Amino acid sequence: MGRVKTIARRTFLIGSAAIAGGVAFGVWRFHAPHANPLLDGLPKGAAALTPYVLITEGAITLITPRADSGQGAVSVQAALIAEELDVDLDQVEPDPGPPSPAYWNTALSSDAVPFRATNDGWLAETVRDLADAPMKFLGMQVTGGSTTVPDGYDKLRRAGAVARETLKAAAAKVHGVAARDLRTDRGALILPDGTRIRYQSLAEAAAATAPVTDVALRGPKSWRLLGKPMQRIDMVAKSTGTQAYGIDMDLADMLHAAIRLNPAQGAALRGFDAAKAKAMRGVQKVVEIPGGVAVIADNTWRAMQAAQAITCDWAPTPYPPGMDGHWQALSDSFTEDAQDSRWRDVGDVDAALESGADVAVEYRAPYLAHAPLEPLNATVRYTPGRTDIWTGTQVPRFVQANAAAITGQDAAHVHVHAQMIGGSFGHRLEDTAVRHATRIAMAVPGRPVKLTYSREEDMAQDFPRQIAMARGRGRVADGRVTAYDLGIAIPSVLASQMGRQGIPAAGPDLQIVAGAWDQPFAVPHYRVTGYRAPALAPVSSWRAVGASTNGFFHDCLLDELIHAAGADPLEERLRLCTHAPSRRVLEAVGEMSGWGTPLPERRGRGVAFCLSFGVPCAQVVEVSDTQDGIRLDRVYVAADVGRVLDPVNFEGLVQGGVIFGLGHAMHAATTYADGTTEQRNFDSYQAMRLSQCPEILVRGLETAAQIRGIGEPTVPPAPAALANAIFAATGKRLREMPFDRAVTFA
């Protein structure tokens, strides 16, 4: 049953849940829309036709509330609205809009419940629908989980259609014609006699017209923009170096700040001596903040230099000081008491493995920094009656609420001006930097203060990707995989991240097993168990979250079992696969790569598959074992997102995700010594070099029932495909990332 056909079921369940939980929301509140935030302070003559469309005499503004960190979120949101509004992208001005519950993410709940993405049964769909209620009531305005497209696909097109039909109704009243006789074309109403009327000239009339909400969405055959190559709205600015980011903020009378925090995250500052810093040129003030100290100066460089001149007495680390302690904590977590989930338990694994395993292995994945090009920054101007914040963020309502708590102001008096983000990969799901900036700004009321982290401080204070360990074993018989048992130990990402927002994370953490328990394979005896390791270094969401490690674990174990069975890696995956879209991406990548055709000596192909964020993605990597080391020759990628809205951006996101996954698997790790991060800049935190980047060939399939995002799903299979290819070329299995600890890359 499709989600659009479940109103009765949703009504019953949401009403029942509200009553059972003692919350007087009621069915009416769930179905009632949030107030349109654009109506607050709306100037005379302007029309806020929906929360997403604002028309004035001078402009058509489209609200694009999902944060853009380089993935093209602004453009795709604008295109979804523009398709139905009947405007071109060069006719509109995108704006992120204010923090508002009206912009809650309708797609977050789909992957927040313990049902496989391939399960579209009544119970699974019912629980997903039920999970929508708290998302709406809490107004979860969050960008993440590759949800921008599935969240906006219907909602934003409908917003454009409502605005279009309301403009028609307004024009019909003004000109005395029937709305059905009007047409729209590229930002104008066309009267029956051919006269063109710009949307902007109808703003005042439209503002006085009741919204026309009974609208029908256009089908793909009628699309002008969607499904076709588009030039992103930010393309020219980013190509010419004129795109403004949060770090570029420049306001009159602005001061600059830098911070120095305890490098052992979460530990306190016991004392400090700032005498030398206060005497340095340009320094205005030294401010103590939680866990550290800040310097306010007349420019960023002077603030950073002064911060380094402060002598600090740091409290010791609250987690193991070195990596041995972190790995030992994971190793000790494979116990019944630490079991967090076992949502995949088919057949009788214990009986199947009673006589021993044909394969028994351990895999490891390190902490990884987010390390975007733009370091953390925030500009804040505080006055007793109002606070303004300029920053790039994926969680504007959290930013607003936390700043309000710090200043003691009502949230309505905290104004968040979201900026373009220069890379995130999950980094801007955290708002600690904004909290620090708010406290710093309160020391100089009335003057804006821009806090900029140094690269070293950014990486030292990053909440990295989770460290992870997996143990796998299995049996084979008659050339087939017959038993598969995978245990994964990870500290809870959800508990760590939500804990910093003061939100409890009750129950099992889905991310501990994401990308492993939910794979569409029918092994007769099949079990995936999640073990919750104790909290270690604080962690956060990193591109693909749990699947970023588990895609490597799950597929590599499957590949080892297939090899032990003497089966073909692609053919056995296809034989085991029970999900039609997943089979199709495996078949596609096999055809693209010429799977099965001979390769020269010392060359190898590796195939890998992972279904994450509802997207089946298969990859084949080809490598050569040269005298200079392993060379990556080619990567073939097939993914099914249901509908490709922009083929150009789709290809770029797929290629970027593959490079991201491969580069980190090859070279990157965040390690701790004496409780602090050892990698503080790009000289020690290595990425893939341009000369190492392979040719990446992409195919987007459109057979899946639901539309999905592609920002993250190409990351999880990439490390496994590379490891499997290196085994095919050299006979050496790689079970721990980064791989350059075991092999050399050319």
Steps between C-alpha positions, in 0.01 A plus 500: 500500500655835399553768762276744314209258547529452874310797642249286687769279649715801596201676656412202716854425610613854570186571699541176697868563567431853618234382745700201620802721559299758691570773244205712395611552141208331333454404140403852405838634604696246299311582184491874567787680326750702699460876473660662197811676639520731198186680615685648799591856409389455141534836320199661339446378145689172554340157478620199701294252303641199687791466746716443192395774256532873566413748225559873519490771236870448440571129542384140514665342802497123550567373852751212500529400867725196459861607549736504205851380577603450140260221407268724299216506753401858422474434128297181523257653750457806281450281192228295673305818579578666166377201299145550623517876545601525135810716539859454390780479755655824379173680582502416871697581811553208740494570872544251786220663695473536877511215751143372518311181580327550164819370342510169688660215309229257393749231391704457818266244650526253210844378602455557874306180566627139506349385173703424192461747215385209285210431739190683376255287698212638703679495835818659366311779325278551803794545736668738255182706486475500879861621525404808297301639792786588737702635207220743420412590857867569578541691174815308404653739248804286427709438190653152493456137414479572126144619560490834314351351184257248655387765749438762234392296199125528557496780757693758299331420171166541674616835645578617147167376368303669780680828429437468126128433537463775760661745259253385235211561739632848578543585131152370424348741754707797385431449129151355514578171328464138601806347667467194278561721195836621630838348427838546664836522330841585646389731776197651331123452477370485142153650451266357232600785263871415540588782741786404737476608864809460716445311824655789692230741384238270653662483844257734675195335344631153581556600863128572526401172331426180690760232413379250243597169658314258274779450249626220279873449448641472150632166382863443395406519130400862552813606689713782361775494765490180704656192349711707263855636534490824697755766580506538876406840638839531673708381204625839377576633847691188601684486169613862528584506870221745581279269707468633854521256791457551871873556539474796258257691722603864535289744701557858606687538831570127509747342740671164456546212738700181532473228760723254676321200644620204701638264235358214705141556392252534781765565762510825694728801511637505857671836467684733264741791481414749225738781598718459191200479269337813640814699425508398134413740221130524409370295793176639644395244756560148630185303585475169684259255336403141590806281457732778388568864433435749218680808379322796339719712276491734203574224249496122485876448479570707807225320691645160405855600593386637834299187576814292454687728741268413789636252751229247583468236769289224343310226683584148378309308235175328602560217248797264444809708422632275223362286220571170674238590759242586235550175310494301823168658596354385169648153534348466847154595370421175318297375795137420567475790744617746233264370231307795357303335220451181304246590234633248249495142625394249235532124523720353775843657481632334815409155373643573156832604654507238774764295324714804421523786254657501157578870547558681832634854479517838672466840330585847627408855397658807662366829619487748211489879506247691293771743384300719258688781327312771692594483868234563762390860537208709620429870518279621784369842598344507844290775654279462807190496280615307193769261379598451136701198387662451159632149446477191284292240678301185437299550822376862508231440760749337738727801444215736579385311811848462645590864440173600667587289803845660524378859463183454703298640211184363347578294189297745293766763575784281373534541124702239312623598155609174339802524270639284221726231646845423364473127557354314795471120470301524825725759671228766505252271672681621811455851638767520771685772308188717493451458872857615561454793262183605682673506837790694352270758340324556832829640631479790252128583465401683185805407295503203262772245571615242247645188659724303265661171596855441387539184293680341794225592745231383258654155468591471868143583603325303226251236606627231261348196337458209736775248552374150420592134521328199348542127542367268235483132430314275263465170321488398135386183330463380140639826362254715694494718811284321756564680830589861577555644849615858549538684829574873506621700801467879482444775758157655454517790255142596580558515877815710457354742248154542651651520847663828402151631418358379830281247321495146643566218255294215639500151355735334252712715271415413140833636380695228678377252236389730215626377164539145631186358661276624221675358193278317247667160502342162574774306675332195659654569841550874531559711810616855564546617858574849626701553818504838670854584606547745787526869422857580398605813310184701423375415151250636251335432166756469218403449137293177493527466883489132606490371144836666431668231710242222478489496120869404513449237769193335351613478140858396573380210715261398223783521246726282714228240536431501127871449432509214752204344315683527169212699350509802272472819715238665281300189416472391863386844610236490227390152602458611862332833421123514563430863410431585135654852493808366679535222246474752222786717630717189539416393147564850369840535661596155372408599147674839529827348622506203266497271801638158416720616213869423552742756641879513465719365779522704819166665430179431686135588524304521822125530532311627802142584585325694774142611544500813714255788539260293291735504199653181356848577372746261335858579405782328317854627552786405269858525627850422380784379721790706363861541608397831658211344689128449452354718225127560477407476133125517475184499712156404371197608702131421467239635741121513497340810654156458343524821302807699392402866521823650364726262306799735520487550876416133551818396321703752700360382833564136413857569392562718804366233735721235342810721529408578860456134589811380317728780619417451865532123470844539343661756726297659780475440873446713807704363788546604863812527713497639853128552450535741207464477124830445323386617155452879505533597133507358149870415515422222747140430398546381145242488224508347153742686272382622162748266332350204687141566393365236261257546217150467648214387275146550628158359421187620676206259497140609550311183586459529879153583632606799710719796418818524706810715544849411377732712718602212728412158351808480275741528794440162679576258211817678386748373765375141461522510121857627525600239759346224290679627188836506677441141611418402142823661377737399781340224706526722810193561715464843657291500817595829661478856374694700400641258247832680461610338826515172306557597136660784308295705256659635186 
